[in-house]
Amino acid sequence: MGIYWRYVLLCFVLVASMTPMSAAAQPGFIESLLLATHQRPWLWSVYVFTVGLPIILFISFMWPDKRFGPPDQPYYYKKSDDVQPDDLDISQWTESGNTKEKADGAVTRRRDIHGVQRKSDLDQKEPDICREEVARLREQEKHLRSQIQTQELLLQRLQQPNQPDNNRVIPDQSQDTQHTDCSQLFKSGSKSSGVYEIKPHGSLSPVRVYCDMRDGGGWVVIQRRINGAERFNRSWAEYKEGFGDMETHHGEFWLGNDNLHFITTQGNYSLRIYLEDFDGNQRYAEYENFRVASEKDHYQLDFGAYGGTAGDALSGNYQVGVSEWASHQGMKFSTFDQDNDNYKGNCAQEDKGGWWFNKCHSAHLNGLYYHTGHYSAKTDDGIVWYPWRGWWYSLKISIMKLRPINFKIDPIDDPNAVHPRLSS
């Protein structure tokens, strides 16, 4: 029997107990009601309505959180203790009620079971967030359009191989295979920057390289970052062979670690690094005796004296006491799928690119490309040259190129040479 009917029965018992014992000749109140029902049975409905209505109203006011209805409706009966965080029906009902009571302009956020942050309806009303999202999407659209144009140019060249390309130098292939680097090409008369073929000592086949014939000429470009069109978070095999687009003027690429080894072990080479930020400021760093070991030694890095204006990030000598963890001297190359650094974790995986990491870096030119310069992230995973712009500024342009140390620049080709005027 339900608790409510027990309550009604208790009331009847109490009233009956209050009837005097001497009232045998004169029936009491309860007895009179029962006798009346024998003559008029329909009085039972009146009795039930008279007693039941107050009880129902009492229960409704005492427990206002009780809601009745079909189980598939929002007002299905459920005790407050049974409401769970993942109960969408109840959480939406209570959340909408709480939101109305909050002050104007309040922002509420919550996270689902996967930790993904979701915005409430009030968040969608914030114009600043909307403007930032629109700007980000437009920037992404420009980036995708640039990639599409690059792919279309490459497709046209593949479909029309016999037509000349005005943007690329096509040298005499019979002579290319006899040159070991771009400096020999420059001395042989090739003075235009572009893609050539060389054959370094140890390489079984000719290697296609981009030769920079400016800045004195004879430079082999091994890395180029300009616009973020290329992804540099690549595997060990991809860094071994090289990747990217060296054909187009604004293409980004990595020459390949095997090619770096072949070129740098055939003589003494200087590495020059050109850097530029988003304000147009330019710096450079140059290292003598730049050398990369073979794959057997994990492409271990070795270099000599520093010169330049960007700061000595590779050796870590920009500050006392940091070279132990910041120097890249003697470091092995690491990628997300082959960890060779001195860090307990995987620097390449955390910093989104292959590099000669220590614990982890003071220079990382193969990181993520941020289009804003200053950035915030879980780790310093941008294009970083710490002595110049710090860890939390990602550079706009990075170009790494090699040339023999003993390369002699002809005064005619030297942009810094002062040529005497001919007397008239």
N, C-alpha and C positions, 0 to 999 in steps of 0.2 A: 504494500500500500504506500502511495506517495506521501511525502512529508506534508503536503498541503492538506490532503484529506485527513491525515492524522490530527492536524491542527483543528479542522472543523469538528471532528469527532470529540476532541478534547473540550471544545466549547459546549457541545451538547451535554457532555457528562457533567461539566461544571454547573451548567444551568439546572440540570436535573437534580444535582446534589443539593442545590439551594432550595428545592421544593420542600415544604414542611411535611413531617411524617403524619401529622394529624389531619392532613387534608384528604382523607379517604373519601369523605362525603363530597368534598369540593375539589375537583381536579385542579392541578397546578397549570402553570403556563404551558410547559412542554406537552403535558398530557392533553391539554385543550387543543394544541396544534395538531397532535397526532389523531385525535378524535375527529377533528374537522376534515382531515384528509380521507377518512373513511367515507364521509358523506360527499366530499368534493375532491376526487383524486387529482384534478388539475392543479390543486394548491401545491403539489410537490415541485412543479416547475417554478412557482413563485418563490418557494422557500430556497431552492437551489440558486436562483438568480439573486435573491436578496443577500444570501450569505457568500456566494462565490464572487460576485463583482467586487466587493471591498477587498477580498483576498487577492484577486488578480491585480487590482490597482496598487495594493500595498507592495506586492512583489515587484511590480514594474518600477516603482519609485525607489525601492531599496536597492535593486540591482539594475541600474540603467545600462550597464555594458552588455547585458544579455540581448542578443539579436536572433530573431527566428526567421526561418525561410528555407528554401531549397538549398541543398549542399553546394550547388554550382553557382549560387548567387553571392554577392559581396556580403550580404547580411545573414549568412548562415551562422547558426549558433556556435560559438567557440569561446571557451574560457580564456581570460587574459593570459593565464599561465601557459596556454598552449600555443601562443603566437610565436612563431620562429622568424629569425631574420630573413630566411629565404622564402617566406610565405608572401607571394607577390600580391595576392588579393588584400590581405590585411595590411601589409607594409605600405602599399599605395594609398589605402584609405587613411591610415594614420599619418602618413607623410604629407598628404595633401592638406590635412587639417592643421598640422603643425606649421606648414609653410605660410598659411594665411595669418598666423599669429605673429610671425617674425616681422621685424622692422623693414621698411621699404629699402630696397637696394641690398638686402642681405643676400649672401651667396652661400649656397649649400652644396657640398660635394660628398660623394660617397664612393666606396670602392666595392666592386663585386667580388666573388669568391676567388677570382683569378688575379686580383690586385689591379685591375684596369680601372683607371679613374674615369668616372662618368659625370657629365654636367647635368645639373637640374634645369628645370624650365627657366629659372631666374637667370642662370648663366647665359642662356641664349639671348637675353636682352642686353647684355653688355656690349656696347658698340666697339670698345677697344679690342676685345678678343676677336670679334668678327673681322675688323679691319686687318688685324695681324694674320688671321687665317687666309683672308683674300690675298694679301700680299705674298704670303708663302706659296699659295697655289699658283699665282701668276709667275713667280720666280721659277717654280718647278715647270710650268708650262714653257717658259723661255728655254730652260735647259733641255727639255724634251724636243722642242723644235730644232735646237742646235744639233742635237744628236741625229735627228731625222735627216737634216740637210747633209750632215757628214756622211751618213750611210748612203744617201742618194748619189752623192758625188762618187763614192767608191763603186757603187753599182754601175754608174755610167762609164767609168773607166774600164770595168770588167767587160761590159757589153761592147765597148768600142776601143779595143786594144790598139788598133792601128792609127788612131787619131792622136796628134801631139797634145801633150799636156803642158800648158804654159806655166803652171805653178810648180813643176817639178823638173829637175835636171836629169836627163837620161844620158849618161856618159857612155863612152866606148867600153862595152862589156869585156872586150879582149884585153884591155889594159887594166881594168879594175882588179882582176884576180891577181895581178902582180904587185899590188900595193898592200902593205900591211896595216896602214892606218890613213887617216885623212890628211895628215901632214905631208905624206908622200904624194897624195893626189894634188894638194895645193902647190907643191914644188914642181909638179909636172905640168902645171898650167890650168888646173881646174879651180877657178876662183869664185864660182857661184855656189851658194849654199843649196843643199838639196840631198836627195837620197843617192848613195853610191854603193858599190860592192867592193869589199876589201877581203883579203885572206890573211888573217893573223897567223903567226907561227903556232902550230898545234891544232889549228882548226882543220877539220877534214873537208870542209866545203866553204865556199864564199859566204860572207856575212853581209847582209844589207844593213847599212848604217846611215844615219843622218849626219852629214858633215856641215859644221858651222864655219864658213869661210870669212866671217867677220871677226872683229876683235883680234886682228893679226893673222887669222886663218888657221886651218889645220886641226880644228877641234872635232873630236868624236863625241857626239851628244849621247849620253847614256841614260839620262832621265829628263823628262819634261812634264811639268805640271803648269797648266795655264787657266783652265776653266772648269775643271771638275768633270769633264765629259767621260773620263775613264775611271774604272773602279780599280783601286790598288790593294784592296784586301784580297789577295790572291794566294793560291796554294804554292807549295814548294816547287812542284813541277812547272807551274806557270812562270815563276820567277827564274827558274833555271833556263827556260827557253826564251823568255821575253814575251812581251805582250803590248798591245796598244796600236796606235795609228801614228806612224812617223811620216806618212805620205803627205798629209795635208799640213798647211801652215800652222793651224791651231790644234793639231792632234797631240794627244798625250800618250806617253809610252815609257816602257822600261826595256833597255836593250837586251837584257838577259845575263844571268850570273856566269854562265859558261863563257859567253863572249867577253865579259869583263875580265875573267881569268886569262883567256887567250891574249887579249890586248895588253893587259898590265904586266904580264910575265915576260914579254918580249923586249922589255927595256924599262927605263926609268920615266915614269909619267907624272905629270902634274894634274891634280884635280882642281878645277875651278867651279865654284858654285855661285850662281847668280840668283839673288833673292829680291823680291819686290812685295811691298804690302799694298793694301787697298787705298792708301793715300798717295800712291805714286812714288814713295820713297824707295831707294834702291841701295843694296849692299852686296858685297861679294866676299867670299872666303876662298883661299887657295892653299892647297896642301901639296908638298913635294913628295915624290916617291910613293905615290898611291898604288897599292897592290892588293889584289883579291886572290886568295888561294883557290884550289880546286874543290870540287864537290866532296871529295874524300875528306877534306879538312873543313867541310861545311862553309866554304867560301869565306874563310877568316880574313878580317880586314887588317891592313897595316898601312901606315902613312907616316910622313915626316913632318918637317917644320911648317908652321902656319904663317900666313900673311893675308891681309885684307882688312875690311872695314866692318864685317858682320859680327866679329867675335869668334873666339876659338871654341866652338861647341863640341867638335869631335873629340878633342883631347880632354876636355873638362877643366882646362887650366884657367878659366875665367874667374874662378873663386877658389880660395885655399880650402882644402879638405873635402872636396866633392868629387875629385877624379876617381876615387875608388869605386863609386857607384855610377858616376856620370860619364866617365870616359868610354869612348867607343874603340879605343886602340886595342887590337888583338881580339875583338869580339867576333863571334861566329854569327852567320846569318840565321834569322829565325822567321818562320811563318806560322800561321795559326795551326797548321797540321804538322809542324816540326819545330819543337821548342829547344833552342840551343843557348838561351840566355842564362844569366846568373841570378835571375829572380825566382822566387819560390813558385810563382805562378807562370803564366804565359803572356809575356809582354806583347807579342804580335797579335794575340787574340784580343787582349784588352785594348790595345792602341790601334787596331784595325788596319794593319799593313805590315809588309815584310821589311826588315831592317836589321842592322847590326846592333842589337839591343844589349844593354848591360843590366841595370836594375832600376829603371828601364832605359831612360834616355835623357839627354840634353839637346839632342838633335834628332828629328824624325821627319824626313821629307816625303815619306810615302804614306802619311796618315790620311784621314778623311779630309775631303775638301769642303770647307765652310765658306759660304759666299758672303759672310758678314765680317770677317776678320776676327773680332772678339767673339768668343763662344763659351758656352757652359756645357759640361758633359760629366759623366761619371769619372772618366779619366782624361788625361791630356792627350787626346787622340787626333789632334789636328795636324796640319803641316807646320811643324815647330822648329824654330831655331832660337833656343832659350836666351843666349846672351844678347840678342837684339830685341825681340818682342815678347819674350817670356813664354810660359807654357800655355797660356790661355788666349793666345792670338794665333790664328791660322793664316799663313801667308797666302798671297794671291798667286805668285809665280815662283817656281823653283826650277832651275835648269842646271844639270850637272854635266860637265864635259871634260874630256881628257885630251892631253897633247904631250908629246915628248918634252922632257925638261931641256934637252939640248937643241930644241927647235929654234932656229935663227930667223927672225922676222926681217924680211927685206925692208929697208927704209921706205920704199915706195908704198908698201902695204901696211906700214905701221901708222895707225891713226894718231899716235902721240908724237910722231917725229916732226921736227921743225925743218922744213925744206928752205934752203937759202934762195933768195930771189935772184933771178938772172939779171945781170947789169945790162942796161940798154945801151 
